[in-house]
Amino acid sequence: MYTVGYLIEKKQEVNVHLNFLTDKGWTLTEIKMKEQEVADQENLDAIIIFEETMSEACFWLMKLKKHVNVPIYLLSVIDESRSNIVYLQLGAEACFSMKMESEELYYTLANLFSHHSDKSSHLSAKTSTSSKQKAIELMPRNLSVLIDGKKEVSLTKKEYNALELLFNSPGQTISYRELKEELWNSEMNVEDKNYRIANIMFNLRNKIETNTANPRFIKTVRSRGYMLDIK
């Protein structure tokens, strides 16, 4: 259910719209501007202004828009297009007539709240995904690697193949034997090539690491091989 703040000019013992929303399980909180300075609005799904005079409604709108990010809806006694245009220009999400049936208002607001919530979640997920840059991204056509989405580094064929093997199994040790088979699989003479592997890793670190003494990406697993850390 939703939590809605509301502002009303004249204290009314009975307000059919508020009563209907309460009966539907919504939590309604009256906002008292002078004592609140719009505190605690983060917990609200929306704010409804019950307008009787345009000057007061405009004052509330301008003050609220400085402090809150939730949608603000306005129920108007006057219900004139010219007045509604002013309210919309001041930041009201939508304007409705006070003559509107309570049930119609309930379903209209419920749909608007649901749409606003879905949109916010989508934007949040999209922002989170786009802002999370890949630490390492292989560029096979260029025989290169992109670091943190910013710096592209060119590699030799063997350097690229070695990094690709590590990249395909992040966080796992790739043994000297696996590296030999990947890098020199076409050679019949399978002599000890650990020194060649070490030389390739040395060159790779010089190209992609900021601090080769304390490498961020390529970790040495003593007596076993190498591992890629891309957390």
C-alpha positions in Angstrom: 0.0 0.0 0.0 1.0 3.6 -0.4 1.9 6.4 2.0 0.6 9.8 0.9 1.1 13.2 2.4 -1.6 15.8 2.0 -2.1 19.6 2.5 -5.6 21.0 3.0 -6.5 24.6 3.5 -9.5 24.3 5.8 -9.7 21.7 8.5 -12.4 19.4 7.3 -13.8 16.7 9.6 -15.1 14.8 6.6 -13.2 14.5 3.3 -14.6 11.8 1.1 -11.5 11.4 -1.0 -9.2 11.0 2.0 -11.7 8.7 3.7 -11.9 6.5 0.6 -8.1 6.2 0.3 -7.8 5.3 4.0 -10.5 2.7 3.6 -8.4 1.2 0.8 -5.5 0.8 3.2 -3.4 3.8 2.3 -1.6 5.6 5.0 -2.3 9.4 4.9 -0.2 12.0 6.7 -1.2 15.6 7.0 1.7 17.9 6.2 2.0 21.0 8.3 4.3 23.3 6.4 5.5 25.7 9.1 6.5 23.0 11.6 7.8 20.5 9.1 9.9 22.3 6.5 9.0 19.2 4.5 11.0 16.8 6.7 10.2 13.1 6.6 9.0 13.3 3.0 11.4 10.6 1.8 9.0 8.0 3.1 6.1 9.3 1.0 5.0 7.9 -2.3 3.3 11.2 -3.2 1.8 14.5 -1.9 -1.8 15.7 -2.6 -2.7 19.3 -2.4 -6.4 20.1 -1.8 -6.7 23.5 -3.4 -9.3 26.1 -2.5 -7.4 29.3 -3.2 -4.9 29.6 -6.0 -2.4 31.8 -4.1 -2.1 29.2 -1.2 -1.8 26.3 -3.6 1.0 28.1 -5.6 2.8 28.9 -2.3 2.7 25.2 -1.2 3.8 24.0 -4.6 6.8 26.3 -4.8 7.9 25.4 -1.2 7.5 21.7 -1.7 9.4 21.6 -4.9 12.5 23.0 -3.2 12.5 20.1 -0.7 10.9 16.9 -2.2 11.4 14.6 -5.1 8.1 12.7 -4.8 5.2 13.4 -7.3 2.8 16.2 -6.2 -0.8 16.0 -7.3 -3.4 18.8 -7.0 -7.2 18.5 -6.4 -8.8 21.8 -7.4 -12.1 23.4 -6.4 -11.7 25.9 -9.2 -10.8 23.4 -11.9 -9.9 25.9 -14.6 -7.4 25.2 -17.4 -5.6 28.4 -16.9 -5.1 27.7 -13.2 -4.1 24.1 -13.9 -1.5 25.3 -16.4 0.1 27.5 -13.7 0.1 24.5 -11.2 1.7 22.3 -13.9 4.3 25.0 -14.6 5.2 25.1 -10.9 5.8 21.4 -10.9 2.5 19.6 -10.2 2.5 16.1 -11.7 -1.2 16.3 -12.5 -4.3 18.3 -11.7 -7.7 16.8 -10.9 -11.1 18.3 -10.1 -12.4 18.0 -6.5 -15.7 16.8 -8.1 -13.9 13.7 -9.3 -15.4 10.5 -7.9 -13.3 9.1 -5.0 -13.0 5.7 -6.6 -11.8 7.2 -9.9 -9.2 9.2 -8.0 -8.1 6.1 -6.2 -7.5 4.0 -9.3 -5.9 7.0 -11.2 -3.4 7.6 -8.4 -2.7 3.9 -8.0 -1.8 3.6 -11.7 0.3 6.7 -11.6 2.2 5.6 -8.5 2.8 2.2 -10.0 4.1 3.7 -13.3 6.3 6.1 -11.4 7.8 3.3 -9.2 8.5 1.1 -12.3 10.1 4.0 -14.1 12.3 4.9 -11.1 13.4 1.2 -10.7 14.2 0.9 -14.4 16.3 4.1 -14.4 18.0 3.1 -11.2 18.9 -0.3 -12.7 20.0 1.2 -16.0 22.2 3.8 -14.2 23.7 1.1 -12.0 24.5 -1.1 -15.0 25.9 1.7 -17.1 28.0 3.1 -14.3 29.7 -0.2 -13.6 32.6 -0.3 -15.9 34.4 -3.6 -16.8 37.8 -3.7 -15.3 39.1 -5.6 -18.3 37.5 -6.0 -21.7 39.2 -7.9 -24.5 39.2 -6.4 -28.0 39.9 -9.4 -30.3 39.8 -7.5 -33.6 42.5 -5.1 -32.3 44.5 -7.6 -30.4 44.2 -5.2 -27.4 42.6 -4.9 -24.0 40.5 -2.0 -22.6 41.2 -1.2 -19.0 38.4 0.3 -16.9 36.6 1.3 -20.0 39.1 4.1 -20.7 42.6 2.9 -21.7 43.1 0.6 -24.7 46.4 -1.3 -24.7 47.8 -3.1 -27.7 49.2 -6.6 -27.2 51.2 -9.1 -29.2 49.5 -12.3 -30.4 50.9 -14.4 -27.6 50.3 -11.7 -24.9 46.7 -11.5 -26.1 46.2 -15.3 -26.1 47.7 -15.6 -22.6 45.5 -12.9 -21.2 42.4 -14.4 -23.0 43.1 -17.8 -21.3 43.3 -16.1 -17.9 40.2 -13.9 -18.7 38.0 -16.9 -19.5 38.6 -18.4 -16.0 38.8 -15.4 -13.7 39.8 -16.2 -10.1 41.1 -19.6 -11.1 44.7 -20.7 -11.4 45.9 -21.4 -15.0 48.8 -23.7 -14.8 52.1 -23.4 -16.7 51.1 -26.6 -18.6 47.8 -25.0 -19.8 49.6 -21.9 -20.8 52.3 -23.9 -22.7 49.6 -25.9 -24.6 47.7 -22.7 -25.5 50.6 -20.7 -26.6 52.8 -23.3 -28.3 50.4 -26.0 -29.2 51.7 -26.3 -32.8 55.3 -26.9 -31.8 56.4 -30.5 -31.7 59.3 -29.9 -29.3 57.6 -29.4 -25.9 60.6 -28.2 -23.9 60.4 -26.4 -20.6 58.9 -23.0 -21.5 58.2 -21.6 -18.0 60.8 -18.8 -18.6 59.0 -17.8 -21.8 55.6 -17.7 -20.0 57.2 -15.6 -17.2 58.5 -13.2 -19.8 55.1 -12.9 -21.4 53.5 -12.2 -18.0 56.2 -9.7 -17.3 55.5 -7.8 -20.5 51.7 -8.0 -19.9 52.1 -6.5 -16.4 54.2 -3.7 -17.7 51.4 -2.9 -20.2 48.3 -3.2 -18.1 49.3 -2.8 -14.5 49.7 0.5 -12.7 52.1 -1.0 -10.1 53.9 -4.1 -11.3 55.3 -4.7 -7.8 51.7 -5.0 -6.5 49.7 -6.1 -9.6 46.0 -5.5 -9.6 45.1 -8.0 -12.3 47.7 -10.8 -12.9 48.5 -12.7 -9.8 51.3 -15.2 -9.5 50.4 -18.6 -7.9 53.7 -19.8 -6.7 55.0 -23.0 -8.5 51.6 -23.4 -10.2 50.9 -20.7 -12.7 48.9 -17.4 -12.9 45.5 -16.1 -12.1 43.4 -13.1 -13.3 41.7 -11.0 -10.6 39.1 -8.7 -12.1 36.8 -8.0 -9.1 
